[in-house]
Amino acid sequence: MTEKPHFSLCDLKPGEEAVVTQITLPNERQLHFLELGLLPGETVRMVRRSPWGDPMVVEVLGIQIGLRASDALEIQVERSRPSS
Amino acid sequence: MKRSESTRIPVVAVAGNPNSGKTTLFNLLTGLRQKVGNYPGVTVERKEGLFVQGNRSTQLIDLPGIYSLSPQSEEQRAACEVLYGGAPDEPDLDGVIVIADSTSLEKSLYLTLQVLEAGHRTVLILNMEDELAARGGSIDVRLLSTLLNIPVFSISATRGTGLDAVRKALIEWPLEDHSQERARMIPLPILDQAITRRRESKKIAANVTRRAVRPHPWTDRIDRYVLHPFWGAIIFMAVVVVVFQSIFAWAQPLMNGIDALISQLAAGVRALPLPDPLAPFLADGVIAGVGSVLVFLPQILIVFAFLSVLENTGYLSRAALVMDKLMQRGGLQGKSFLPLISSYACAIPGIMATRTIDSTRDRLATIFVAPFMTCSARLPVYALLISAFVPDRAILPGFLGWRAFTLFGLYAVGFVAALLTSLVLKSSILKSDPMPFIIEIPPYRLPQWKSIGLHLWDRARAFLTQAGTVILLVSVVMWALISFPNHGPNHNIEESFAGRFGHVIEPVIKPLGFDWKIGVGLLSAQVAREVMVSTLATIERVQSKESDPAPLRNALQKSMTPLKAFSLMIFFALAMQCTSTLAVVRRETGSWKIPAVMFVYMNILAYLTSLVIYQGGKLLGWG
């Protein structure tokens, strides 16, 4: 059985959805992401991003949030379905 | 011993996420009965108000908009202190109302669950029911109430629906027995507990959502341009230009109007048959002092009017996101941009606007560098000195002249000083911010004018009561220093305390190219930078009028050289002169520590730079 590849949030293209697998940051910082719905198990959708990838807007928990690429890099995801 | 119920009213905290309409509801309930201050020692604003119905009332404490109660930011800690009863000056709570955005229930339930853990009587209010319905959503409010075991109301603060139930609940809020209370420990955030809580809110939200909301129709369409890397920046710059233009176009006439009114009033008082020095004290000291406070209001109100509209509609988050990358180059973040840009008009509303920055260190860094932005008060001084000492010649005929170039250079000096200071601060004392930059991008909403109006009233009152008193005091003291000791009708300013001060510091400022007259002028500039011009005019015993600046210019040309003028302009660009700014910084940061540091740092920087410029210039033979 092939292992599903892991990417970070930075690798998603606009329109793509993925599931968060882990956040490689200390707990204190993880809490900040968790407040706005980014935690392992949640589905995230890439809404839009600038051509150089930073910053970006993702949708989670039904709301949109803006992120820097440097932070998004720490959010590991797993593609749940191919880009629409 | 139980206090008699008739001697106190219920105290209820109001909690909620940012963008949940909490402020609108709070304003609706309390109207003008609000009191604004700071939580002791921190930059977080504390707002409380009185909800009155008939002859009964309930005190409401508006907590800062937060996503959770984990005590990581200053806002969250302040909220925790109120909810867990840690702060000695905080009243005991009789309950909490949590305001949630119905269109993003799952997000809001997290805070709701945390508030429930604090153990107070809690009521949940689902706001924006109109938007929920418009977007096709539906929530089983009764089931939610059962699952959470608390009353839940559905309202629309903007449409005014469902509010009667809320008002009834507030007025009938039972008092708690606080006699047995011990202060509880604020729970440390534990990731696993947080994850469990998050999953629980998801489960509850899923259970009560009958129909999910559709995406907001216009938001995506507008964002395609607003958040576009190219168009977004253009749109933002256009917005900034509009704000700026409005400030200069509208504030100036209003400020002139206030000046005229004050002059009339002062003249009227001077004509009264009062014993000397009471008449001049009232006219030139107190009334002029009050005038110097009021004159800031137009700028503050205009800046805040724009900021409120931008925030209300949801545009501000997008602007912060678009500008974030650029601001990072200066060691700051997206939300610092608008406060800094506003500071180009006047640092006071700019510094007051930094409260939108949730990271304390970024907020402090922004406050610290805001006064370096070349504010409009410096312009009269620059204009005077440039017209007196810079030849009206062209560098690029038809495009650029030396005078405009010099002015631009002065703006650049301020900007570079701000940039370097910010970078140094953020890489040392204010370094390693634990908070990642995450900003909620809410759907676009129409501005709530009544709420904005109340917000402006709020800001104005906060400024007047807290900064205004300091400014008035300083103005009166300055008047006294310039007027005493009084030697009769031909009072020579050189013989006043201010004049003596000028002579005393002359040896210190001589290396910068300044004499005692400039010394007196610098002292007066501490009240407001532009006062330097009128003070110099008084010292040179000339009439200085905006329509005819020639006499003052000529007088200065006789007593100064171009190099000295340049040194003075650089000093103005870098020095901390505006006491009003210091008063506002004190109000925003909760103590005199930061303003004191700013005062020392900026003045030393200004002194050393002017010293280098003047002495260096003399060495090079430009003196």
Interface residues (C-beta under 8 A of the other chain):
Chain A: L25 N27 E28 R29 Q30 L31 H32 F33 L34 E35 L36 G37 L39 P40 G41 R48 S50 P51 W52 D54 P55 V57 L61 G62 I63 Q64 I65 G66 L67 R68 D71
Chain B: Y67 S68 S70 Q72 T103 S104 E106 K107 Y110 P189 L191 A194 I195 R198 R199 K202 A212 V213 D223 R224 L227 P229 S317 R318 A320 L321 D324 K325 P434 M435 P436 F437 I438 I439 E440 I441 P442
